[in-house]
Amino acid sequence: MTGADIVGERLREHAQLLAIVPVAKIMGGRLGLVAAPAILVRTISSVDLDALKLTGTKRIVDRVSVTVRARDYDEQIRLIIMIGEIAADRIPAIAGTTDASIRSAGRGPDLEGPGDSFEQAQDFRVTFIRPAS
């Protein structure tokens, strides 16, 4: 369970987003040459805080980046705004975690993607509690 899992699950629940990007094109790892529209969710960094011995849990802080690949600039902007809507949210339980919060951590520049596509990233700071290993 990672912050990327939490953000990915939230994106897969977003009806307006799914009307543009099929669930199969919201992925982790890398986009490669996947045709637009597509979304990549990946962990940029992760900090495991000390385990809470009495509860058997651990608080995690992950920085997650969500990259949009769009067919045109208007679609890029629509998608990046929708993705930003998941920020500033608290989720009691999601993706096997508890007490999760998602907050915006900045938006990247407009980029040129493969096949004349349009790309941009939105970063999030995701904190959550998961069972200690």
DOKOLVEX-935850 format. One record per residue: residue in one letter; residue number from 1; y, z, x of N, C-alpha, C, O in turn; chain. Coordinates in Angstrom, 2 decimals, padded with zeros to 5 digits. Layout:
// residues N
{tilo "A",NUM,{Y,Z,X},{Y,Z,X},{Y,Z,X},{Y,Z,X},"A"},
...
***
This chain:
// residues 133
{tilo "M",1,{-001.17,000.00,000.83},{000.00,000.00,000.00},{001.24,000.00,000.88},{001.42,000.87,001.73},"A"},
{tilo "T",2,{002.08,-000.98,000.66},{003.29,-001.12,001.46},{004.48,-001.37,000.54},{004.33,-001.61,-000.66},"A"},
{tilo "G",3,{005.66,-001.31,001.13},{006.85,-001.67,000.37},{006.80,-003.11,-000.11},{007.29,-003.42,-001.19},"A"},
{tilo "A",4,{006.19,-003.99,000.70},{006.04,-005.39,000.29},{005.15,-005.50,-000.95},{005.40,-006.33,-001.83},"A"},
{tilo "D",5,{004.09,-004.66,-001.03},{003.24,-004.64,-002.23},{004.04,-004.24,-003.46},{003.90,-004.83,-004.53},"A"},
{tilo "I",6,{004.89,-003.22,-003.29},{005.71,-002.73,-004.40},{006.68,-003.80,-004.87},{006.76,-004.09,-006.07},"A"},
{tilo "V",7,{007.42,-004.40,-003.94},{008.39,-005.44,-004.29},{007.66,-006.65,-004.90},{008.12,-007.20,-005.90},"A"},
{tilo "G",8,{006.55,-007.06,-004.30},{005.78,-008.19,-004.83},{005.32,-007.95,-006.26},{005.39,-008.85,-007.10},"A"},
{tilo "E",9,{004.86,-006.74,-006.54},{004.44,-006.42,-007.91},{005.61,-006.49,-008.88},{005.48,-007.01,-009.98},"A"},
{tilo "R",10,{006.76,-005.95,-008.45},{007.95,-006.02,-009.32},{008.35,-007.48,-009.60},{008.71,-007.81,-010.72},"A"},
{tilo "L",11,{008.28,-008.33,-008.58},{008.63,-009.74,-008.78},{007.65,-010.40,-009.75},{008.06,-011.21,-010.59},"A"},
{tilo "R",12,{006.38,-010.07,-009.64},{005.36,-010.67,-010.52},{005.47,-010.18,-011.96},{004.84,-010.75,-012.86},"A"},
{tilo "E",13,{006.27,-009.14,-012.20},{006.51,-008.62,-013.55},{007.80,-009.18,-014.16},{008.07,-008.93,-015.33},"A"},
{tilo "H",14,{008.57,-009.93,-013.40},{009.90,-010.40,-013.81},{009.77,-011.73,-014.55},{009.61,-012.77,-013.92},"A"},
{tilo "A",15,{009.83,-011.68,-015.87},{009.57,-012.85,-016.72},{010.47,-014.04,-016.40},{009.99,-015.17,-016.31},"A"},
{tilo "Q",16,{011.76,-013.82,-016.21},{012.69,-014.93,-015.92},{012.33,-015.61,-014.60},{012.39,-016.83,-014.48},"A"},
{tilo "L",17,{011.95,-014.81,-013.62},{011.57,-015.35,-012.32},{010.30,-016.19,-012.43},{010.20,-017.27,-011.85},"A"},
{tilo "L",18,{009.33,-015.69,-013.19},{008.06,-016.41,-013.36},{008.22,-017.72,-014.13},{007.37,-018.60,-014.04},"A"},
{tilo "A",19,{009.30,-017.85,-014.88},{009.57,-019.10,-015.58},{009.96,-020.21,-014.59},{009.88,-021.40,-014.91},"A"},
{tilo "I",20,{010.36,-019.82,-013.38},{010.76,-020.79,-012.35},{009.72,-020.88,-011.24},{009.38,-021.98,-010.79},"A"},
{tilo "V",21,{009.22,-019.73,-010.79},{008.27,-019.67,-009.67},{006.92,-019.17,-010.19},{006.85,-018.05,-010.70},"A"},
{tilo "P",22,{005.87,-019.97,-010.08},{004.55,-019.51,-010.52},{004.07,-018.32,-009.67},{004.40,-018.22,-008.49},"A"},
{tilo "V",23,{003.30,-017.44,-010.29},{002.76,-016.26,-009.60},{002.09,-016.65,-008.28},{002.24,-015.94,-007.28},"A"},
{tilo "A",24,{001.36,-017.74,-008.26},{000.64,-018.17,-007.06},{001.58,-018.50,-005.90},{001.14,-018.55,-004.75},"A"},
{tilo "K",25,{002.86,-018.72,-006.20},{003.82,-019.04,-005.14},{004.72,-017.85,-004.79},{005.75,-018.03,-004.14},"A"},
{tilo "I",26,{004.33,-016.65,-005.21},{004.96,-015.41,-004.76},{003.93,-014.80,-003.82},{002.94,-014.23,-004.27},"A"},
{tilo "M",27,{004.17,-014.90,-002.52},{003.12,-014.58,-001.55},{003.61,-013.75,-000.39},{004.81,-013.61,-000.16},"A"},
{tilo "G",28,{002.65,-013.21,000.35},{002.93,-012.51,001.60},{002.51,-013.39,002.76},{002.01,-014.50,002.56},"A"},
{tilo "G",29,{002.71,-012.90,003.96},{002.31,-013.65,005.15},{003.37,-014.62,005.60},{004.34,-014.24,006.25},"A"},
{tilo "R",30,{003.18,-015.89,005.25},{004.17,-016.91,005.58},{004.13,-018.02,004.54},{003.12,-018.23,003.88},"A"},
{tilo "L",31,{005.23,-018.72,004.41},{005.31,-019.82,003.44},{004.72,-021.10,003.99},{004.18,-021.91,003.23},"A"},
{tilo "G",32,{004.80,-021.31,005.29},{004.32,-022.57,005.85},{005.05,-023.74,005.22},{006.28,-023.73,005.11},"A"},
{tilo "L",33,{004.31,-024.74,004.80},{004.91,-025.93,004.19},{004.77,-025.95,002.67},{004.78,-027.01,002.06},"A"},
{tilo "V",34,{004.62,-024.77,002.06},{004.52,-024.68,000.60},{005.77,-025.28,-000.03},{006.89,-024.98,000.37},"A"},
{tilo "A",35,{005.56,-026.13,-001.04},{006.68,-026.79,-001.71},{007.50,-025.80,-002.52},{006.96,-024.82,-003.05},"A"},
{tilo "A",36,{008.79,-026.05,-002.63},{009.70,-025.25,-003.44},{009.42,-025.50,-004.92},{008.99,-026.60,-005.28},"A"},
{tilo "P",37,{009.66,-024.51,-005.76},{010.12,-023.17,-005.47},{008.98,-022.25,-005.05},{007.86,-022.36,-005.54},"A"},
{tilo "A",38,{009.29,-021.34,-004.13},{008.32,-020.37,-003.64},{009.07,-019.15,-003.12},{010.26,-019.21,-002.81},"A"},
{tilo "I",39,{008.33,-018.03,-003.03},{008.92,-016.77,-002.58},{007.97,-016.11,-001.59},{006.76,-016.01,-001.83},"A"},
{tilo "L",40,{008.52,-015.65,-000.48},{007.76,-014.93,000.53},{008.24,-013.48,000.56},{009.44,-013.22,000.65},"A"},
{tilo "V",41,{007.30,-012.53,000.47},{007.60,-011.10,000.53},{006.90,-010.54,001.76},{005.68,-010.63,001.88},"A"},
{tilo "R",42,{007.68,-009.95,002.68},{007.06,-009.42,003.88},{007.77,-008.16,004.37},{008.96,-007.96,004.12},"A"},
{tilo "T",43,{007.01,-007.33,005.07},{007.55,-006.10,005.65},{008.22,-006.43,006.97},{007.64,-007.10,007.83},"A"},
{tilo "I",44,{009.45,-005.96,007.14},{010.20,-006.17,008.37},{010.01,-004.97,009.30},{009.83,-005.14,010.51},"A"},
{tilo "S",45,{010.04,-003.76,008.73},{009.80,-002.56,009.52},{009.28,-001.46,008.61},{009.46,-001.51,007.39},"A"},
{tilo "S",46,{008.64,-000.45,009.22},{008.07,000.64,008.44},{008.16,001.93,009.23},{007.88,001.95,010.43},"A"},
{tilo "V",47,{008.54,003.01,008.56},{008.60,004.33,009.17},{007.74,005.26,008.33},{008.00,005.46,007.14},"A"},
{tilo "D",48,{006.70,005.83,008.95},{005.87,006.83,008.29},{006.45,008.19,008.63},{006.51,008.58,009.80},"A"},
{tilo "L",49,{006.87,008.91,007.61},{007.38,010.26,007.84},{006.20,011.22,007.88},{005.09,010.84,007.48},"A"},
{tilo "D",50,{006.40,012.42,008.34},{005.31,013.39,008.46},{004.56,013.55,007.14},{005.15,013.54,006.06},"A"},
{tilo "A",51,{003.24,013.70,007.26},{002.40,013.94,006.08},{002.79,015.28,005.46},{003.10,016.24,006.16},"A"},
{tilo "L",52,{002.76,015.32,004.15},{003.02,016.56,003.43},{001.67,017.26,003.28},{000.90,016.93,002.38},"A"},
{tilo "K",53,{001.38,018.24,004.15},{000.06,018.84,004.25},{-000.43,019.43,002.93},{-001.61,019.30,002.61},"A"},
{tilo "L",54,{000.43,020.07,002.18},{-000.01,020.71,000.94},{-000.41,019.71,-000.12},{-001.26,020.00,-000.96},"A"},
{tilo "T",55,{000.21,018.54,-000.10},{-000.08,017.56,-001.16},{-001.00,016.44,-000.69},{-001.52,015.69,-001.52},"A"},
{tilo "G",56,{-001.22,016.31,000.62},{-002.07,015.23,001.13},{-001.43,013.86,000.98},{-002.12,012.85,000.86},"A"},
{tilo "T",57,{-000.09,013.83,000.99},{000.63,012.57,000.83},{001.56,012.35,002.01},{001.79,013.24,002.83},"A"},
{tilo "K",58,{002.09,011.15,002.08},{003.01,010.77,003.14},{004.15,009.96,002.53},{003.92,009.10,001.67},"A"},
{tilo "R",59,{005.38,010.23,002.97},{006.53,009.44,002.53},{006.72,008.30,003.52},{006.71,008.50,004.73},"A"},
{tilo "I",60,{006.90,007.09,002.98},{007.07,005.88,003.77},{008.43,005.26,003.45},{008.87,005.27,002.31},"A"},
{tilo "V",61,{009.07,004.72,004.46},{010.30,003.94,004.28},{010.06,002.57,004.90},{009.88,002.46,006.11},"A"},
{tilo "D",62,{010.04,001.53,004.08},{009.82,000.16,004.54},{011.06,-000.68,004.30},{011.75,-000.54,003.28},"A"},
{tilo "R",63,{011.34,-001.56,005.25},{012.35,-002.59,005.03},{011.58,-003.85,004.69},{010.72,-004.31,005.45},"A"},
{tilo "V",64,{011.89,-004.41,003.53},{011.17,-005.57,003.01},{012.14,-006.73,002.85},{013.25,-006.56,002.35},"A"},
{tilo "S",65,{011.71,-007.91,003.29},{012.52,-009.11,003.14},{011.84,-010.05,002.15},{010.64,-010.30,002.22},"A"},
{tilo "V",66,{012.63,-010.57,001.23},{012.15,-011.54,000.24},{012.90,-012.84,000.48},{014.12,-012.91,000.29},"A"},
{tilo "T",67,{012.17,-013.88,000.88},{012.77,-015.18,001.16},{012.48,-016.14,000.02},{011.34,-016.28,-000.42},"A"},
{tilo "V",68,{013.53,-016.79,-000.45},{013.43,-017.78,-001.52},{013.44,-019.17,-000.90},{014.25,-019.45,-000.02},"A"},
{tilo "R",69,{012.56,-020.02,-001.36},{012.61,-021.45,-001.01},{012.83,-022.19,-002.34},{012.01,-022.10,-003.25},"A"},
{tilo "A",70,{013.94,-022.91,-002.42},{014.33,-023.57,-003.67},{014.49,-025.07,-003.47},{014.61,-025.57,-002.35},"A"},
{tilo "R",71,{014.49,-025.78,-004.60},{014.63,-027.25,-004.56},{016.06,-027.68,-004.36},{016.32,-028.75,-003.79},"A"},
{tilo "D",72,{017.02,-026.86,-004.82},{018.44,-027.19,-004.64},{019.23,-025.89,-004.54},{018.69,-024.80,-004.73},"A"},
{tilo "Y",73,{020.51,-026.01,-004.24},{021.35,-024.84,-004.01},{021.49,-023.99,-005.28},{021.45,-022.77,-005.21},"A"},
{tilo "D",74,{021.67,-024.63,-006.42},{021.81,-023.88,-007.68},{020.56,-023.04,-007.96},{020.67,-021.88,-008.37},"A"},
{tilo "E",75,{019.38,-023.62,-007.73},{018.15,-022.87,-007.95},{018.05,-021.70,-006.95},{017.61,-020.61,-007.31},"A"},
{tilo "Q",76,{018.45,-021.94,-005.71},{018.44,-020.87,-004.70},{019.28,-019.68,-005.18},{018.83,-018.54,-005.11},"A"},
{tilo "I",77,{020.47,-019.95,-005.64},{021.37,-018.88,-006.10},{020.78,-018.18,-007.32},{020.80,-016.95,-007.38},"A"},
{tilo "R",78,{020.26,-018.92,-008.28},{019.64,-018.30,-009.47},{018.50,-017.37,-009.06},{018.41,-016.24,-009.54},"A"},
{tilo "L",79,{017.64,-017.83,-008.16},{016.49,-017.03,-007.74},{016.91,-015.79,-006.95},{016.38,-014.71,-007.18},"A"},
{tilo "I",80,{017.86,-015.94,-006.04},{018.26,-014.80,-005.21},{018.94,-013.73,-006.06},{018.80,-012.54,-005.78},"A"},
{tilo "I",81,{019.67,-014.14,-007.09},{020.29,-013.17,-008.01},{019.22,-012.44,-008.81},{019.29,-011.22,-008.97},"A"},
{tilo "M",82,{018.22,-013.17,-009.32},{017.12,-012.53,-010.06},{016.39,-011.54,-009.17},{016.06,-010.43,-009.61},"A"},
{tilo "I",83,{016.12,-011.92,-007.95},{015.41,-011.04,-007.03},{016.24,-009.78,-006.76},{015.69,-008.68,-006.67},"A"},
{tilo "G",84,{017.55,-009.94,-006.63},{018.43,-008.79,-006.43},{018.41,-007.81,-007.58},{018.72,-006.64,-007.40},"A"},
{tilo "E",85,{018.04,-008.27,-008.78},{017.99,-007.40,-009.96},{016.93,-006.30,-009.84},{017.01,-005.31,-010.56},"A"},
{tilo "I",86,{015.95,-006.45,-008.96},{014.95,-005.40,-008.83},{015.46,-004.23,-008.00},{014.83,-003.18,-007.96},"A"},
{tilo "A",87,{016.60,-004.42,-007.33},{017.16,-003.34,-006.51},{017.69,-002.22,-007.40},{017.83,-002.37,-008.61},"A"},
{tilo "A",88,{017.99,-001.10,-006.75},{018.53,000.07,-007.44},{017.62,000.50,-008.58},{018.09,000.79,-009.68},"A"},
{tilo "D",89,{016.33,000.53,-008.31},{015.37,000.89,-009.35},{014.46,001.99,-008.82},{014.15,002.04,-007.63},"A"},
{tilo "R",90,{014.04,002.85,-009.70},{013.07,003.90,-009.39},{011.84,003.66,-010.23},{011.94,003.39,-011.43},"A"},
{tilo "I",91,{010.68,003.75,-009.60},{009.44,003.47,-010.30},{008.51,004.66,-010.08},{008.14,004.96,-008.95},"A"},
{tilo "P",92,{008.12,005.35,-011.16},{007.27,006.54,-011.00},{005.93,006.24,-010.34},{005.49,007.01,-009.48},"A"},
{tilo "A",93,{005.28,005.14,-010.70},{003.98,004.79,-010.11},{003.83,003.27,-010.12},{004.02,002.63,-011.15},"A"},
{tilo "I",94,{003.49,002.71,-008.94},{003.32,001.26,-008.82},{002.50,000.96,-007.56},{002.68,001.62,-006.53},"A"},
{tilo "A",95,{001.63,000.01,-007.64},{000.85,-000.48,-006.49},{000.16,000.66,-005.73},{000.10,000.63,-004.50},"A"},
{tilo "G",96,{-000.36,001.66,-006.46},{-001.06,002.77,-005.83},{-000.16,003.79,-005.16},{-000.64,004.63,-004.40},"A"},
{tilo "T",97,{001.15,003.75,-005.45},{002.10,004.69,-004.86},{002.80,005.46,-005.97},{002.69,005.12,-007.15},"A"},
{tilo "T",98,{003.52,006.51,-005.57},{004.32,007.27,-006.53},{005.73,007.42,-005.99},{005.98,007.24,-004.80},"A"},
{tilo "D",99,{006.63,007.76,-006.89},{008.02,008.07,-006.55},{008.65,006.99,-005.67},{009.27,007.30,-004.65},"A"},
{tilo "A",100,{008.50,005.73,-006.07},{009.07,004.62,-005.30},{010.51,004.36,-005.71},{010.88,004.52,-006.87},"A"},
{tilo "S",101,{011.31,003.95,-004.75},{012.66,003.48,-005.05},{012.91,002.22,-004.24},{012.47,002.10,-003.10},"A"},
{tilo "I",102,{013.64,001.29,-004.85},{013.97,000.02,-004.22},{015.49,-000.09,-004.22},{016.13,-000.01,-005.27},"A"},
{tilo "R",103,{016.07,-000.28,-003.02},{017.52,-000.42,-002.91},{017.85,-001.63,-002.05},{017.14,-001.94,-001.10},"A"},
{tilo "S",104,{018.91,-002.30,-002.40},{019.33,-003.47,-001.64},{019.68,-003.07,-000.21},{020.28,-002.03,000.02},"A"},
{tilo "A",105,{019.28,-003.93,000.74},{019.60,-003.71,002.15},{020.28,-004.94,002.75},{020.24,-005.15,003.96},"A"},
{tilo "G",106,{020.89,-005.75,001.90},{021.65,-006.90,002.38},{020.99,-008.23,002.10},{019.79,-008.33,001.89},"A"},
{tilo "R",107,{021.82,-009.25,002.10},{021.38,-010.62,001.84},{021.72,-011.48,003.04},{022.78,-011.35,003.64},"A"},
{tilo "G",108,{020.79,-012.37,003.39},{020.98,-013.24,004.55},{021.74,-014.51,004.22},{022.15,-014.72,003.08},"A"},
{tilo "P",109,{021.92,-015.36,005.22},{022.68,-016.60,005.05},{021.87,-017.68,004.34},{020.65,-017.58,004.23},"A"},
{tilo "D",110,{022.57,-018.70,003.88},{021.92,-019.90,003.36},{021.29,-020.63,004.55},{021.91,-020.78,005.60},"A"},
{tilo "L",111,{020.04,-021.08,004.36},{019.34,-021.79,005.43},{018.76,-023.09,004.90},{018.51,-023.25,003.71},"A"},
{tilo "E",112,{018.56,-024.02,005.81},{017.89,-025.27,005.47},{016.40,-025.07,005.70},{015.97,-024.70,006.79},"A"},
{tilo "G",113,{015.60,-025.32,004.65},{014.16,-025.16,004.76},{013.47,-026.50,004.97},{014.12,-027.54,005.00},"A"},
{tilo "P",114,{012.15,-026.47,005.13},{011.40,-027.72,005.33},{011.45,-028.62,004.11},{011.61,-028.14,002.98},"A"},
{tilo "G",115,{011.31,-029.90,004.33},{011.28,-030.84,003.20},{012.56,-030.85,002.40},{012.53,-031.03,001.19},"A"},
{tilo "D",116,{013.71,-030.66,003.07},{015.01,-030.66,002.42},{015.13,-029.57,001.36},{015.79,-029.77,000.34},"A"},
{tilo "S",117,{014.49,-028.42,001.60},{014.58,-027.30,000.66},{015.71,-026.36,001.08},{016.29,-026.51,002.15},"A"},
{tilo "F",118,{016.00,-025.40,000.23},{017.09,-024.45,000.43},{016.49,-023.05,000.48},{015.67,-022.70,-000.37},"A"},
{tilo "E",119,{016.88,-022.25,001.50},{016.30,-020.92,001.66},{017.37,-019.85,001.84},{018.47,-020.11,002.33},"A"},
{tilo "Q",120,{017.01,-018.64,001.41},{017.86,-017.48,001.60},{016.98,-016.24,001.45},{015.99,-016.26,000.72},"A"},
{tilo "A",121,{017.34,-015.14,002.15},{016.56,-013.91,002.07},{017.40,-012.77,001.51},{018.60,-012.68,001.76},"A"},
{tilo "Q",122,{016.73,-011.90,000.76},{017.30,-010.66,000.26},{016.44,-009.54,000.83},{015.22,-009.56,000.67},"A"},
{tilo "D",123,{017.07,-008.55,001.50},{016.32,-007.43,002.05},{016.45,-006.21,001.15},{017.44,-006.03,000.44},"A"},
{tilo "F",124,{015.41,-005.37,001.20},{015.37,-004.13,000.42},{014.91,-002.99,001.31},{014.16,-003.18,002.26},"A"},
{tilo "R",125,{015.37,-001.79,000.98},{014.85,-000.56,001.57},{014.00,000.08,000.50},{014.50,000.44,-000.57},"A"},
{tilo "V",126,{012.71,000.20,000.78},{011.75,000.71,-000.20},{011.19,002.03,000.32},{010.61,002.08,001.40},"A"},
{tilo "T",127,{011.38,003.10,-000.45},{010.78,004.39,-000.10},{009.75,004.74,-001.15},{009.93,004.45,-002.34},"A"},
{tilo "F",128,{008.65,005.36,-000.72},{007.59,005.71,-001.66},{006.67,006.76,-001.04},{006.72,007.04,000.15},"A"},
{tilo "I",129,{005.82,007.31,-001.89},{004.82,008.28,-001.43},{003.46,007.68,-001.65},{003.17,007.15,-002.73},"A"},
{tilo "R",130,{002.59,007.76,-000.62},{001.22,007.30,-000.74},{000.29,008.36,-000.18},{000.73,009.23,000.56},"A"},
{tilo "P",131,{-000.99,008.30,-000.53},{-001.92,009.29,000.02},{-001.96,009.20,001.55},{-001.94,008.11,002.11},"A"},
{tilo "A",132,{-002.01,010.36,002.21},{-002.13,010.38,003.67},{-003.52,009.92,004.07},{-004.50,010.18,003.38},"A"},
{tilo "S",133,{-003.61,009.22,005.20},{-004.93,008.75,005.62},{-005.63,009.76,006.49},{-006.76,009.52,006.93},"A"},
***
